[in-house]
């Protein structure tokens, strides 16, 4: 099956997931996380990409990014991926690939869908039962978005203003409500299939702008219509 083309858009958030090869570990100690975040910050500045949320899990990475120039996400991921793989291979005395093929990504509507995506990303360590509360996990954007620490890497998306002020405590309350199964399922499907996460109006807008499908195609061959009914 041919790969879906990337959405060539700017100024729209994109949820990115990159997994370790064969679902194996891609982070082995705290220094690995620091190196990845440094590479991410430098690549984001170099390629004009805003980082709104992230979670560095044991065997995969979640990012919510907004590219401000065409093709910036691909260049950022190539830069970070290559730099981090070189570092891991050098320090862990290993060879070969670290990542599982190309990253997965979906567009996210700049409304409450961004709020859901940020919460989904920051609650990953809780769902994985690594920690009981997102504030206990050091390698995510939760502390930055909840106002617990300053982090130059993270630019809160303007949609977070919908939660009220002050933003930090409002975001903490939003995350405390927990994920909604329906929103998690839709975001996961959109990311895995590289489509769009948002309202039907948002999907129609993206399709008109990019001539690219934003909803899953039906599997199997199209139904044959009897000649007499044509």
Secondary structure as UniProt FT lines:
FT   STRAND          13..20
FT   HELIX           21..23
FT   HELIX           30..47
FT   STRAND          49..56
FT   STRAND          60..67
FT   TURN            70..71
FT   HELIX           72..92
FT   STRAND          104..108
FT   TURN            110..111
FT   HELIX           112..122
FT   HELIX           124..127
FT   TURN            128..129
FT   HELIX           134..136
FT   HELIX           142..145
FT   TURN            146..147
FT   TURN            152..153
FT   HELIX           158..163
FT   HELIX           167..176
FT   HELIX           181..192
FT   TURN            193..194
FT   STRAND          196..197
FT   HELIX           200..210
FT   HELIX           227..229
//
